[in-house]
Amino acid sequence: MATVSAAPLLVEDSAGVRTLVLNRPERRNALSLALLRDLIAGLAETAADTSVHAVIVRGEGPGFCAGHDLAEMNGCSLPAARELFDTCSEMMMAIHRLPQPVIAQVHGIATAAGCQLVAACDLAIASEDARFSTSGIRYGLFCSTPMVEVSRAIGRKRALELLLTGNMIDAPTAAEWGLVNRVVTRDRLEAETRELAAHISGFSSHALAVGKAAFYEQLDVGLPEAYVHSSEVMAANSVAPDGREGIDAFVSKRTPQWRGRES
């Protein structure tokens, strides 16, 4: 993908870590239809790239993401609204289906679909200045699609407090509620996020991919079915090349040499 200043999405690669940069700072990185489509394309390209071991999502400018672009939505038809929200849902599901772990690097505001994006990412690190809300109710819109991700991340009562009030919560509260993993100072945000991505990148990408997929699959079934599915995944993982390599390296007290997702 081309990296040009006018593009709504920028792609940066460094040492096996891909950063997807929301690049609409003048609109607080609002999720326009064009940006959503670029994200879907960028995630598809990333999924096929075995040189990428972890992904960071961050926003350019003063905030992470202000949700959907209400200026773009103003006066839109029902078919246009359906296309927008269906495309957004497709993008969020693409994050879950991506074989690589995805980390949200959050500063400033993450509101409505921006809060949804944080919740959809596998991990999230926030700076002390970050604030979160599902603010649609303030504009006559119940945040029904953000609700899907947020309620799964923080539970019913806390999600409903956000959804019904539209109130902001600060970064420490977001961490306490489980919306983000941890909070760091603004000057440490990028470094902390990249350190986490680099740490994860050192593991078998095959194990990360099958494990991430199994995590989301077991959430959607009952406990007995979750154990049946997860046991099969674990068994297959243990006899795959990277699984065998990891076990043998541990027993032999040596550093494993991963083959990656092709295994």
C-alpha positions, -999 to 999 in steps of 0.1 A, spaced: 0 0 0 13 35 -8 24 57 21 14 92 11 4 121 33 -31 125 18 -40 88 24 -66 82 52 -45 52 62 -7 50 65 13 18 68 46 17 86 68 -15 89 97 -20 113 113 -52 125 83 -74 119 58 -50 134 33 -32 112 17 0 123 -16 10 108 -20 48 112 -54 65 111 -45 96 92 -74 120 94 -61 143 122 -83 172 110 -114 150 117 -99 134 149 -94 103 127 -131 97 122 -139 64 105 -151 75 70 -162 49 46 -129 54 27 -108 48 58 -128 17 68 -123 3 33 -86 10 35 -84 -7 69 -101 -38 55 -76 -39 26 -47 -32 49 -57 -60 73 -62 -84 44 -27 -76 31 -13 -80 66 -29 -113 71 -11 -127 40 23 -112 50 42 -138 71 70 -112 77 45 -93 100 44 -107 135 24 -81 153 2 -50 144 -2 -17 161 -31 6 154 -27 43 163 -41 77 153 -23 107 139 -28 141 155 -45 150 188 -66 119 193 -69 82 186 -104 81 169 -136 100 173 -158 73 158 -179 76 127 -178 109 107 -211 125 115 -205 151 87 -203 122 62 -235 106 77 -255 138 78 -285 133 55 -275 99 43 -300 74 30 -309 41 48 -289 21 22 -259 44 27 -261 40 65 -263 2 61 -233 2 39 -213 23 64 -221 2 95 -218 -31 76 -184 -20 64 -174 -10 99 -185 -44 113 -165 -61 86 -134 -42 96 -138 -51 133 -143 -87 124 -112 -86 103 -92 -76 134 -105 -106 152 -97 -129 123 -62 -115 117 -36 -141 125 -13 -115 141 -20 -99 175 -33 -63 172 -24 -36 198 -42 -3 201 -20 26 209 -44 51 224 -40 88 231 -65 116 233 -101 106 227 -115 72 216 -152 77 213 -181 58 198 -167 36 170 -132 47 182 -140 31 215 -153 1 196 -120 -1 178 -100 -1 210 -122 -29 224 -119 -49 192 -81 -49 193 -65 -78 212 -45 -56 235 -45 -18 242 -21 6 259 -34 41 267 -16 73 276 -27 92 307 -45 117 287 -67 91 269 -105 93 274 -132 69 263 -169 70 256 -198 56 236 -212 90 230 -238 83 204 -267 88 228 -257 125 229 -265 128 192 -297 107 191 -278 75 182 -275 45 206 -240 31 200 -254 -4 190 -224 -15 170 -198 -2 195 -219 -21 221 -209 -54 206 -172 -50 213 -174 -29 244 -199 -52 262 -176 -82 256 -146 -63 269 -160 -48 301 -192 -66 309 -229 -56 310 -232 -31 338 -201 -10 329 -209 -12 292 -245 0 298 -232 29 319 -212 41 290 -240 34 265 -268 50 284 -250 81 297 -225 89 269 -201 100 297 -164 99 293 -142 77 314 -105 84 319 -76 61 312 -72 47 347 -109 38 348 -106 22 314 -78 1 327 -97 -8 359 -127 -18 337 -106 -39 313 -110 -18 282 -72 -13 281 -44 -33 295 -24 -5 310 -18 32 312 15 49 306 28 85 304 22 102 271 60 104 264 63 66 269 32 55 249 49 47 216 79 30 233 57 9 256 35 -2 227 64 -11 205 81 -30 233 50 -51 238 47 -57 201 84 -67 199 80 -90 228 51 -108 213 69 -109 179 96 -131 194 72 -160 198 61 -186 172 38 -168 148 21 -202 142 13 -206 179 1 -170 181 -22 -174 151 -39 -206 162 -41 -194 197 -57 -161 188 -83 -179 166 -91 -204 193 -95 -177 219 -123 -159 200 -139 -192 189 -142 -206 224 -158 -174 237 -189 -181 215 -197 -216 227 -206 -233 260 -179 -246 284 -180 -283 273 -177 -272 236 -150 -248 244 -129 -276 260 -135 -299 231 -124 -273 206 -95 -260 226 -82 -295 233 -81 -303 196 -63 -270 189 -38 -276 216 -31 -312 204 -26 -300 168 -4 -272 180 18 -295 200 27 -317 170 31 -289 145 67 -280 136 69 -250 159 52 -269 187 77 -298 184 106 -273 181 95 -254 212 92 -285 233 125 -299 221 143 -266 226 130 -264 262 141 -300 270 174 -294 253 179 -260 270 184 -241 237 168 -212 219 140 -223 196 142 -216 159 107 -208 148 94 -217 113 64 -194 117 29 -196 102 40 -217 72 44 -245 98 
